[in-house]
Amino acid sequence: MRDTRRDFLKQITCSTAFILAYKSMASNLPIEDMRKNVAIFIFNDAEVLDFAGPFEVFSVTSQLNDGRFFNVFTISKDKSPIRAVNGLSVNADYDFNNHPPVDILIISGGQGSRQLILDIDTLDWVKRVHSNTELTLSICSGARLLGKLGLLNNRPYCTHHEVYGHLSEIAPTGLPQREKRFVRSDDKIFTSGGITAGIDLSFHIVETLLGKETAEKTSYYMEYEWHRI
C-alpha cells in the first residue's frame, strides 16, 4: 500500500514538474516565435486599401499589445516596385521565392487581378501557400484567384459589387453573397466585399483569434467602427 502511494506521489510530482517546465519554456520564448505570420499579396494595379487596410488592422493590433500576435509583411511575384491603382508605388518585403512561412494569407484585389488569373506562376504560388495556411483571406476582387483555383466551387463568397458578374463566369457553381460584407467560404477561407470590407473582415479575424476586447482596443485606436456581418 505504501509503495503504491509512493509511486502515485512520484507520478504527480513528475507530471507537475513537466508542466511547470513547459510553462517556463513557453513564457521564455521570443515574441517572434509566438506571432502568426500574416502575408499580404500585392501586385500591379492592386487596390490600395485592399492591402493597406488589413495591414493596418493586424499591425496595429500587435503594436498595441507589445509586438505580440502578428508579424505582418507584403509579398509580390518579384522584388520590382509595385504600382498600385492610381499610381502608388510600393516595395514588397518578399517575393515568391524568398518569404517566411505563411500562417494567414491575404490576397488583395484590384484591376490587376484580371491579369493574375492568367498567370500560372501566381496561381501555383497561391495554391502552394494556401495548402499550408491556417487562414486564407481574399479582399475585393482578389476572390478571382480563389475562383480560378476552384476553391469557391459550391461555396459562398463575397467580392466587389462590380465583380460578381465576372466571378460567376470564373466559378459558376460558387454561391455569391451580395448582401454581406464578408463570409466564411470554407473551414479556412474567408472572402470579403470591396475595398473597406477587407478592414471589416480583418477585424473579424482578430476578434475570432484574440477576442472581442482586443479587436475593440484596435478599432478604438484606429477610430474605426467595423461591420460585423
N, C-alpha and C positions, 0 to 999 in steps of 0.2 A: 504493500500500500504506500509506504514511504517512498519507494523507488518510483512508483507511478506518479506520485505527486511531484517528486523532484524532476522527473522527465518533463512533466507538464509545465512546471515553472520555467524550466530551461527553454522550452519551445516558445513560451510567451516572451521571455527575455530576449531571445534571438530575433523573434519577429519584431519586437519593439525597437530593438537596435537597428534592424534593417530599415524600418520605416523612418526612423529619425535620421539615419544616414542618407536615405534617399531625399528626404525633405531638405536636408542641409545642402546636398549636392545641387538640387534644383534651384534653391534660393541663391546659390553662388554662381549659377550660370550667367554668362554675359547677357546683357539685354538683347544683343544682336541675335543670340541663339534662340530667343523666346518669341521673336517677332515673325509675323507672317509676311512673306514677300508678295507685294502687290505690284504686278506688272501691267502697265498701260501701253497698249499697242497703238502707235501713231503712224501716220503715213501722209503723203502729199494730198492736199485738199481734205484733210480731216477737219471736222468742225471743232473750233477752239474749245468751247465749253463742254463738248463731249469728253475731252480728256482733262481739261483744266478743272472742271467741276469735281469729278471723282478724286482727282489728285489732291485737291484742297480738303475734301472731307476726310480721307484716310490720313493725310499728312497732319492735319490739324488735330485729329484725334490722338495721334502719337505725341504731337507737340505739347498738348495739354496734359499728358499723362507720363511725363518724364522719359519720352522717347520710346515708350513701350508699344506693343501691339502690332505696328505695321512698319515695314520698310518699303517705301513707295518709289518706283522708278519707271522710266519710259523705255520702250524698245521700238526700234524701226528695222526695216529689212537690212539696211546697211547704215553706216555712220554718216552718210551725206545729210546736210541740213534739210529738215522737213519744212515745206512751205504749206502751212495750213490755209484753210479757207480765209479769204480776204487778206492774205499776204503775210501773216505772222510767221516768222522764221523760228524754228525750234530745233535744238540739237538733242537727239535721244541719248540716253545714258548708255544703252547697249544695242547690239544688233542681234540678228537671228543666230549667229554663230558664237556669241560671247555674252551670256547673261546668266544670272543666278537662277537656281530652281524657282519655279513659279507656284505659289500657293493659290493666289487669286489672279486670274487673267481678266483684264478689262479691254474689250475691243471697241475702240472709238468708232463713231460714224462720220458721215460727211460725203460729199460728192465723190471723193476718191474711192469709196467702197465699190462703186460700179466697176472700176478697172480691176480692183483687187480680186473679184470673184473669177477673173480670168487668169490670175497669176498663180501658177502651180506651186512656186516656192512658198508663197504666202499661205496658201491653203494647206500645204503639207506641214508648215510650221505650226499653224493654229491647231491642226488636228493632233500633232505630236504633243504640243504643250498641254492642250485640253485633256488629253488622256491621263495626265498626271496631276492636274489641279484639284484643289478642294472645291473651288467655285470658279465658274466662268461667267462673265457678265458681258452682254453686248449693250451698247448705248446707241440709241437712234438707229441709223441705217447700218450700223455695224452688224445688225442681225442678218444682213445679206450673206455674210461669210458663214454664219452658222447654218443658214438655209441651204447654201451651196454645198455644204458638207453633209447634208441630210440630217442634221441634228435637231431640226424643227419639225420633222415629219410627224404628223398626227399629234403634235404638241401645241399648247397655247403659246403665243408670242406677242410681244409689242414691238413697234418700231415708229419711226416718224410718220405723221399722218399722210405725208405725200409719198411714202414709200410702200404702203400696204399693197398697192396695185402691182408694183414690180416684184415684191417679195412673194405675192401669191403665184407669180409665174415661176419663181425660183423654187419655192416649196409649196406646191399646190395642195398638199394634204395638211399643211400647217393650219392652226386654228387662231386666226387673228383676234386680238382682244383690244379693239379700237377704243373702248371706253375707259381703259385702265392706263395708269401712268407706268406701271411695271408689272411683271408677272413672273412667277417661277415656272419655267418651261419643263424642267425635269428635276431629278434629285440634286443636280449641281449647276444647272444652267438657269440664269435669270436674264430676261430681256427687258429693256425699258423703251419708252416712247422717245420723242425727240428732245434733244439738247438738255433743257433743265431737268427733264425727267431722270436723267442719269444721276443728278445730285440726290434726288429722292430715293433712287434705288441704292445709292451708296450709303445713305443714312439707314436704310432698311437693313443692309448687311451689317453695319456697325451695331445697330440695335440687336440684331439676331445673335451676333457673336459675343457682344460685350455688355448688352443690357441697355435698357431704356435710359438710365441715368447717364451713362457715358455718352450716348448719342445726343441727349438733350444738352449736355455740357458743351459738346462741339457745336450744335446748332445755335446755342445762345451766344457763343463766342463769334460765330460767323454771322449772327443776326439773320438767320435763315429759318423760316418755318416750313418744314418739309411736309409733303403729302404722303400719307401712309398707305395709299392704295394706288 
